[in-house]
Amino acid sequence: MPVSATATAELAKYKAIVTRIIGDPLRARAGIKLLNFKPFNPIDKRTEITYREEATGKLKHVTKGMTGIIIELCSRNKTEKIENHLEKDVEEYAARGLRTLAVAYEEVDGDDFEAEANHTDNLIFLSSIALVCIIKETTFFQDTFGVRLDTNFPIASNNPQLHMVIYLQVAIISQALIFVTRFHLFFFMERPLTMLMVAFCIAQLISSIIAAYGDWGFTIIRAISGGWIGIVWVWFVMKATVIKRLRQRHEAKVAQEA
């Protein structure tokens, strides 16, 4: 009971402060035009809005959610000292019975707030199609790296090992996309949050093990050699580098026009 009473008193105090600062709740949306709203969901564990400042015409993303999720999205001026300080504050508030949420924002280049995400998705889709076409229609990988599939050329679309190649490259890029799109340097030059990096490494280790040993009769996939696994990883690095280079060129162009 003492803990519960203290938490209630603390929460009431902070609510009173926020209410006093804002005054009229309508002021929270004054001067902005809401363009997009993504409600909270248990997967992303955050809420996001996109709005335009009417005075400047600038587009901005604002997201609110669990501190661990939000800090993963941040890449500018993030240091281990800042992360440790944030974790200490969260633990302090938790000890007082309070839940902590974090807020992050970024300015969006250009006028189309969905253009960058759509552009990235298209590049990922096209690169996946290109990988499949090279495997199906040519013997480039076989001739260059000495790898083989369990059927002779031409490779059928329903080849179980081809399905495994597709599975592995999708498994890699689906989680690695945060490194490619959120970081301002090349994805391998910025250290992400330790927990995020550990989770990524464990997930990709499991994906690679499945690719190497996944011979299950109830599926339409079959294990591939270490050579094919290496090819998929190199393909991902090339794809991520191209996406990052195109994004840097886009940002440079926007900066020159500003």
GULOBA-383075 format. One record per atom (N, C-alpha, C, O): x, y negated, z negated. Coordinates in steps of 0.02 Angstrom, whole numbers, plus 32768, in hexadecimal, padded with zeros to 4 digits. Layout:
XYZ/...
***
This chain:
8029803D8000/800080008000/802A7FC18000/801B7F938026/80617FBB7FD5/80897F7E7FD7/80A57F71801C/80A67F388033/80BE7FA6803F/80DA7F9D8081/80A57F8480B2/80B17F5680D9/80697FA380AE/80337F9080DB/801E7F4880CF/80127F2380FE/801A7F348090/80067EF08080/803A7EBE8099/80297E8980B2/807A7ED08091/80AF7EA480A8/80AD7E9B80F3/80B47E64810D/80A37ED48116/80A07ED18160/80667EA68177/806D7E8081A7/802D7EAD8156/7FF27E868169/7FFF7E3C815E/7FEB7E128187/801F7E2C8127/802D7DE68118/805F7DC9814A/80567D908162/80927DF0815B/80C37DD9818D/80A27DCD81D0/80AE7D9B81F1/80787DFD81E5/80567DF78226/80297DBA8228/80287D968259/80057DAF81F3/7FD97D7481EF/80017D3481F3/7FEB7D038212/803C7D3381D4/80677CF881D5/807D7CE8821C/807B7CAE8232/80947D1C8240/80AC7D118284/80747CFE82B3/807D7CD482DF/80397D1C82AB/7FFF7D0982D4/7FED7CC082C9/7FDD7C9C82F9/7FF07CAA828A/7FE07C64827B/80127C35829C/7FFE7C0082B5/80517C49829E/80847C1E82BD/80777C188308/80797BE18324/806A7C518329/805D7C518371/80207C288382/80207C0083B1/7FEA7C32835B/7FAC7C0D8367/7FB67BC2835E/7F9B7B9A8384/7FDE7BAF832C/7FEA7B68831F/80137B498357/80087B0F8369/80437B6F8373/806D7B5483A9/80457B4B83E9/804A7B17840A/801D7B7D83FB/7FF77B7A843A/7FBB7B4C8435/7FAB7B278464/7F997B5083FC/7F5C7B2883F5/7F247B47841E/7F087B7A840B/7F147B288456/7EE07B418483/7EFD7B7C84AB/7F2F7B7284CE/7EE07BB984A8/7EFA7BF284CD/7EFD7BE78518/7F267C06853A/7ED37BBA8533/7ED57BAC857B/7F167B8C8591/7F287B8D85CC/7F3A7B6E8561/7F7A7B4F8572/7FAD7B828589/7FDD7B7085AC/7FA47BC18576/7FD47BF58588/7FD87BFF85D3/800B7C1485ED/7FA07BF085F6/7F9F7BF8863F/7F9C7BB68665/7F927BB486A1/7FA57B818641/7FA27B3F8662/7FDF7B36868F/80187B43867B/7FD37B1F86CC/80097B1086FA/80257B4C8720/80587B458742/80057B86871C/801C7BC08741/7FE17BE08766/7FA77BD88752/7FF27C04879B/7FC07C2987C1/7FD37C7387BE/80077C8787D8/7FA97C9B879F/7FB67CE38799/7FAE7D0587DC/7F7A7D0087FC/7FE27D2987F2/7FE27D4C8832/7FDB7D97882C/7FBC7DB78857/7FF77DB387F8/7FF57DFC87F1/7FFA7E0E87A7/801E7DEF8781/7FD47E418794/7FD57E58874E/7FD97EA4874D/7FB07EC6876C/800A7EBE8729/80117F068720/80067F1686D7/80307F0486AD/7FCF7F3786C6/7FC07F468680/7FF17F788663/80147F9B8687/7FF27F7C8621/801D7FAB85FE/800A7FF28612/7FD080048618/803E801B861A/803280638624/8067808A85FE/809D807085F1/805880C885EA/808580EE85BF/80C5810485E1/80F2811D85BF/80CA80FC8623/8107810F8646/813B80D78643/817280E1862B/8127809B865B/81558062865A/815B80438614/818E80248604/8128804A85EC/8126802F85A8/812F7FE385A8/81517FC8857C/81117FC285D9/81157F7985DC/80DD7F5D8606/80BE7F81862E/80CF7F1D85FE/809F7EF88626/80C57EC4864F/80F77EAA8639/80AD7EB6868B/80D17E8886B6/80A07E5B86DC/806B7E7186F3/80B17E1B86E1/808B7DED870B/80BA7DC9873B/80F67DC1872D/809E7DB48773/80C27D8987A2/80987D4A87AA/805C7D4E87B7/80B87D1087A4/80927CD287A9/80BB7C9D87CE/80F87CA387D6/80987C6987E4/80B97C318805/80B07BF387DA/80797BE387C3/80E77BD087CE/80E37B9087AB/80C87B5B87DC/80E67B4E880F/80907B3E87CB/80707B0F87F8/809A7AD08802/80967AB18837/80C07ABC87D0/80E87A7F87D6/81247A878803/81367A598828/81437AC28802/81817ACD8828/81787AFC8864/81A17AFC8891/81417B248863/81377B558898/81607B948890/815E7BBF88BB/81857B9A8859/81B07BD4884E/81877C118839/81567C0C8814/819E7C4C8851/817F7C8B883D/81A87CAA8805/81E67CA78805/81857CC787D5/81A87CE6879D/81857D278789/81487D2D878B/81AE7D588775/81977D968755/81A17D8E870A/81D57D7586F4/81707DA286E3/81787DA5869A/815F7DE98683/81297DFF8697/81877E0B865A/81747E4C8642/817C7E5085F7/81AB7E3485DB/814E7E7285D7/814E7E7A858E/81477EC4857D/811F7EE7859C/816E7EDB854C/816A7F218539/81997F338501/81B37F0784DF/81A47F7384F9/81D27F8B84C6/82187F6F84D2/822E7F69850B/823B7F5F849C/827C7F3F84A3/82AD7F6A84CA/82D47F5184F2/82AC7FAC84BE/82DA7FD884E2/82CD7FD9852D/82FC7FDE8554/828E7FD58540/827C7FD48587/82907F9285A7/82AB7F9185DE/82817F5A8585/828F7F1985A1/82DA7F0C85A8/82F07EF085DB/83017F208577/834A7F14857B/83697F3B85B4/839C7F2685CF/834B7F7385C7/83647F998600/835C7F738642/83837F7C8670/832A7F488645/831D7F228682/834B7EE68689/83537ECA86BF/836A7ED28652/83947E968652/83DC7EA88664/83F67EDA864E/83FA7E7E868E/843F7E8B86A2/846C7E4E869C/84A97E55869D/84507E138696/84797DD68691/848D7DC88649/84627DC5861D/84CD7DBF863F/84E87DAC85FD/84D77DDD85C6/84D57DCB858B/84CA7E1C85D8/84BB7E4E85A5/84FC7E6D858D/85237E8585B5/85067E6D854C/85437E8A852E/852F7EBB84F8/84F67EBC84E1/855E7EE384E5/85527F1484AF/85427EF0846E/851A7F088446/85617EB68463/85547E8F8427/850B7E798424/84EB7E7D83F0/84F17E61845D/84AC7E4C8460/847D7E878455/844B7E808431/848C7EC08473/84627EFB846B/84617F118422/842C7F238408/849B7F118402/849E7F2683BB/84787EF5838F/84577F09835F/847E7EB5839E/845A7E828377/840F7E8B837F/83E97E85834E/83F87E9983BC/83B17EA483C8/83997EE283A2/83647EE08383/83C07F1783A5/83AC7F548382/83A77F488336/837B7F638315/83D57F21831C/83D47F1182D4/83957EEA82C2/83767EF8828E/83827EBA82EC/83467E9282DF/83077EBE82E2/82DB7EB882B8/83057EEB8313/82CB7F18831A/82C47F4482DB/828D7F4D82C1/82FD7F5E82C4/82FB7F898287/82E67F61824A/82C27F7B821F/82FB7F228247/82E77EF8820E/829C7EEC820D/827C7EF181D9/82807EDC8248/82387ED1824D/82117F12823F/81DC7F10821F/822B7F4A8258/820A7F8A824C/82077F9A8202/81D67FB681EA/823C7F8981DD/823D7F958195/82097F6C8171/81F47F7D813A/81F47F358190/81C07F0B8172/817B7F1C818D/814B7EF98180/81787F5481B4/81377F6B81CD/81207F47820B/80E47F4A821B/814E7F268230/813B7F00826B/81557F2282AA/818A7F4082AA/812E7F1D82DF/81437F388320/81617F008349/81477EC88349/81967F0E836C/81BA7EDB8393/81B17EE783DD/81B97F1F83F5/81A07EB28401/819B7EB4844A/81CC7E818467/81DB7E4F8447/81E37E8E84A2/82127E6184C4/81F37E468504/81C77E668521/820A7E0C8519/81F27DEC8556/822E7DDA8582/82607DC08569/82287DE885C3/825D7DD685F2/823C7DB78630/82037DC78640/82617D8C8652/82467D6E868F/827D7D6686C2/82B87D6486B1/82697D608700/82987D518736/82757D28876C/82387D2F8776/829B7CFD878D/82807CD887C5/82837D038803/82B47D28880E/824F7CFF882D/824A7D288869/825E7CFE88A5/82447CC788AF/828B7D1888CF/82A07CF5890B/82697CF6893F/82467D288946/82627CC08965/82327CBE899B/81EB7CB58984/81DF7CA4894A/81BC7CBF89B2/81757CB589A3/814F7CF6899A/81187CF6897F/816C7D2D89B0/814A7D6E89AC/81657D948970/819D7DAF8973/813E7D978939/81577DB688FD/815D7E028902/817C7E2288D7/813F7E208936/81457E68893F/81767E7B8976/81827EB68983/81937E4A8997/81BC7E5889D2/81FA7E8089C1/820A7EB089E4/821C7E6E898B/825A7E90897A/824E7ED98969/82727F05897F/821A7EE68941/820B7F2B892E/81F77F54896B/820D7F8D8973/81CE7F368997/81B97F5A89D4/81F57F678A02/81FA7F9C8A20/82227F368A06/825D7F3D8A30/82887F778A17/82A17FA08A3E/82927F7989D5/82BA7FAF89B7/829A7FF389C2/82BB802489D4/82587FF689B7/8235803689C1/823B804E8A09/8244808A8A15/823680208A39/823C80328A7F/8281804E8A8F/8287807F8AB4/82B4802E8A73/82F880458A7F/8302808B8A63/832280B58A82/82E780978A28/82EE80DA8A09/82CA810E8A33/82E581448A40/828D80FE8A4A/8267812C8A73/828C813B8AB5/829181758AC9/82A581078AD6/82C781118B16/830881388B0E/831981628B38/832C812C8AD7/836A81518ACC/835D819B8ABF/838481C68AD3/832581AA8A9E/831281EF8A92/830082128AD3/8313824B8ADF/82DB81EF8AFE/82CA820A8B3F/830882168B69/830E82498B8B/833881E78B66/837681EE8B8C/839D822C8B76/83B882508BA0/83A182388B34/83C582728B1B/83A682B38B35/83C982E08B4B/836382B78B32/834182F38B4A/834C82FD8B95/835783358BAB/834882C78BBB/835182CC8C04/839782E38C16/83A0830B8C44/83C982CA8BF2/840E82DF8C00/8416832A8BF3/8436834D8C1A/83F983418BBC/83FE83898BAC/83D883B38BDE/83F183E88BF3/839C839D8BF2/837283C58C1F/838983C38C68/838783F68C8A/83A083898C7E/83AB83808CC6/83F483848CDB/840383868D16/842283848CAB/846983878CBC/848D83B98C8F/847183D48C5F/84CC83C68C9F/84F783F08C75/853083C78C58/856683E18C4A/852383868C4E/855883598C36/8575836F8BF3/85B183758BEC/8549837C8BC2/8562838F8B80/858583D38B82/85B883DE8B61/856984028BA9/858884438BAF/85CD843F8BCF/85FD845E8BB7/85D384188C04/861384138C27/864783EB8BFF/868283F98C01/862E83B88BDB/865C838B8BB8/867283A68B74/86AC83A18B62/864483C48B4F/865383D98B0B/865184258B01/865E843D8ACA/8641844A8B35/864284928B30/860B84B08B06/861184E88AED/85D4848B8AFD/859B84A58AD7/856C84CB8B04/856D84C28B41/854384F68AE7/8514851E8B0D/84D285238AE8/84CF85218AAA/849C852A8B0F/845C853D8AF3/845085868B02/847685A58B27/841A85A28AE6/841085EB8AED/83F185FD8B30/83E586388B3E/83E385CC8B5B/83CB85DA8B9F/83F785B58BD1/841585838BC0/83F985CE8C0D/842185AF8C41/83FE85718C5D/83C285698C55/842585478C7E/840B850C8CA0/83E085208CDB/83F185508CFE/83A884FD8CE8/838E84C38CC4/836B84D78C84/8350850E8C7D/836C84A98C54/835084B68C11/830584A88C12/82EF84728C26/82DD84D78BFB/829584CF8BF8/8281849F8BC0/82A484998B8E/8248847D8BCA/8231844E8B98/821F846F8B56/8223844F8B22/820B84AE8B58/81F784D18B1B/823084F98AFD/822485268AD4/826E84EA8B0F/82A8850D8AF3/82AD84FE8AA8/82B184C48A95/82AE85308A7E/82B085258A35/82ED84FE8A1D/82E884D789EE/832685088A3E/836284E38A2A/835E84998A3F/8378846E8A1C/833E848C8A77/833284478A8B/830584258A58/830F83EA8A47/82D484498A40/82A8842D8A0C/82D0841D89CD/82C283EB89AB/8301844689BC/832A843A8981/835583FB898A/835E83D4895B/836F83F189C6/839683B489D5/836A837689CA/837F834589AC/832D837A89E4/82FE834189DD/82EE83368993/82EC82FD897B/82E2836D896F/82D383678927/830B83438903/82FE831688DB/83498357890F/8382833A88EA/838B82F088F9/839682C988CB/838682DD8938/839082968947/8357826B892D/83638231891A/831A8285892C/82E38260890E/82EB825B88C2/82DD822688A5/8302829188A3/830D8291885A/8341825D8847/833B823C8813/83758256886F/83AA82278860/839181DF8868/839781B78839/837681CF88A2/8365818988B0/832A81718887/832681358878/82FC819D8874/82C18187884F/82D4816B880B/82B3813C87F3/8309818687EC/831E816B87AB/8355813887B3/835A8109878B/837F814087E6/83B7811287EF/83A280CF880C/83CB80A18810/836480C98821/834D808C8841/835580508813/83608018882B/834F805A87D2/8356802287A3/839C800587A5/83A57FC9879C/83CE803187B0/8413801987B4/841D7FEF87F3/84407FBD87F3/83FD80058829/84077FE5886B/83E67FA1886E/84037F718888/83A87F9C8855/83817F5F885F/838A7F2C8828/83807EF08834/839B7F4087EC/839D7F1187B4/83E27EF287A9/83E67EBA878F/84187F1487BD/845A7EFA87AF/846F7EC887E5/845A7ECE881F/84997E9887D2/84AC7E638800/84ED7E728824/84FB7E548858/85167EA1880B/854F7EB9882F/853D7EFE884A/85037F138845/856E7F218868/85607F64887E/85507F908842/856B7F86880C/85237FC0884C/85077FE68815/853B800987EA/8530801587AF/8576801A8807/85A9803E87E1/85DA800F87BF/860A802687A0/85CE7FCC87C2/85FC7F9B87A5/85E07F7B8766/86037F538746/85A27F8A8754/85837F6E8718/856E7FA686EA/854E7FD68700/857F7FA086AA/856E7FD4867B/85267FC98662/85177F958646/84FA7FFA866D/84B67FF38654/84B28003860A/84E4801485EA/84777FFD85EF/846D801085A9/84828058859F/8473808385C8/84A580658568/84C280A7855C/848E80DF855F/84998112857F/845580D4853E/84218107853D/840681148583/83F7814D8595/840080DF85AC/83E880E785F0/841A81108619/8407813B8640/845B81018611/848E81258636/8490816E8622/8497819A864D/848B817C85E1/848B81C185C9/844F81E785E4/8455822085FB/841381C785E3/83D781E785FD/83DE81F58648/83CB822B865F/83FB81C6866D/840581CF86B5/8434820A86C2/8425823486EC/846C820D869E/849D824386A8/847F82878698/848A82B886BD/845A828B8661/843B82CB864E/840882E18683/8407831B8697/83DE82B28699/83AA82C286CA/83CA82D9870C/83B28309872B/83FE82B78721/841D82C98761/84468309875C/844D832D878D/846183178721/848383578717/84518390871E/845F83C2873E/8417838786FF/83E383BA8704/83CC83C2874D/83C383FA8764/83C3838A8771/83AE838D87B7/83E283B287E1/83D083DA880C/842183A487D5/845683C587FC/845A840F87EB/846884388818/844F842287AC/844F84698799/8415848D87BB/841C84C587D4/83DA846C87BB/83A0848A87DE/83B084948828/839F84C78845/83D184628846/83E28467888D/8412849F889B/841084BF88CF/843F84AD886B/847284E08875/845885278866/847085578883/8428852C8837/8414856F8820/83C8857B8825/83B085AF880F/83A3854D8842/835A85528842/833E85828875/8320856C88A7/834685C2886B/832885F58896/82EC86138871/82F38644884C/82B285F7887D/8276860F885B/82438624888F/823485FF88BD/8228865E8886/81F9867988B7/81B8865488BE/8197865788F2/81A5862F8889/8164860C888B/816A85C788AB/813A85A288AD/81A685B688C4/81B0857488E4/81C5857E892D/81D285B68943/81C885488952/81E0854A8997/82228524899C/8231850489CE/824A852A8966/828E850E8967/82BF85468958/82AE85788939/82FC853D896F/8331856E8964/8373854A8957/837F85148972/839C8568892E/83DB85498919/840785378954/8409855A8987/842C84FF894C/845B84E8897F/84A184E98961/84AA84ED8924/84D384E7898C/851884EA8976/852F84A88958/850E8474895F/856984AB8936/8585846E891A/8596843B8950/859483FF8943/85A68452898C/85B4842489C3/857883FA89D5/857E83BE89DF/853D841989D8/84FF83F489E7/84EF83C389AE/84D8838B89BA/84FA83D98970/84EE83AD8937/851B836F893C/85048337892F/855A837A894E/858883428956/85728313898E/857882D68988/8559832F89C5/8541830789FD/850782DA89E7/850482A089FA/84D982F789C0/849F82D089A9/84B68296897C/849B825F8982/84E682A38951/84FF826E8925/85238237894C/851A81FC893E/854C824B897C/856E821989A6/853B81F089CE/854281B489D6/8507821289E6/84D281EF8A0B/84B081BB89DF/84A1818489F5/84A481CD89A0/8486819E8971/84B481618966/849C81288966/84F5816D895D/852381358952/85238107898F/852280CA8988/8524812489CB/852280FB8A08/84E180D38A0C/84E180988A1C/84A980F489FD/846780D489FF/8464809B89CC/844C806489DC/847B80A7898F/84798073895C/84A58038896E/84937FFF8961/84DF8046898B/850D8011899F/84EE7FE589D6/84F47FA889D4/84CE80048A06/84AE7FDE8A3C/84767FB38A21/84707F798A33/844B7FCF89F5/84147FA989D7/842F7F6D89B0/84157F3689B6/84647F798989/84817F438961/849F7F0D898E/84977ED28980/84C17F2189C4/84DF7EF189F2/84A97EC68A13/84B07E898A19/84727EE58A29/843C7EC08A48/841C7E908A16/84097E588A28/84167EA689D8/83F87E7B89A5/84257E3E8998/840D7E06898F/84687E4A8996/84957E12898A/84937DE089C4/84957DA489B8/848E7DF98A01/84887DCC8A3A/84487DA38A37/84487D678A47/84117DC38A22/83D27DA08A1B/83D77D6A89E5/83BF7D3289F0/83F67D7A89AC/83FD7D498976/84297D0F898C/841B7CD5897A/845E7D1D89B2/848B7CE889CA/84667CBA89FA/846F7C7D89F9/843C7CD78A25/84167CB08A55/83E57C838A31/83DD7C488A43/83C37C9D89FE/83937C7589D7/83B77C3C89B3/839D7C0489B0/83F27C4B8999/84187C178975/842D7BDE89A4/842E7BA48990/843F7BEF89E2/84527BBC8A13/84177B918A27/841E7B558A33/83DC7BB08A2B/83A17B8A8A3F/83867B5E8A08/83617B2E8A15/83987B6F89CA/837E7B498991/839C7B03898D/838B7ADD8960/
***
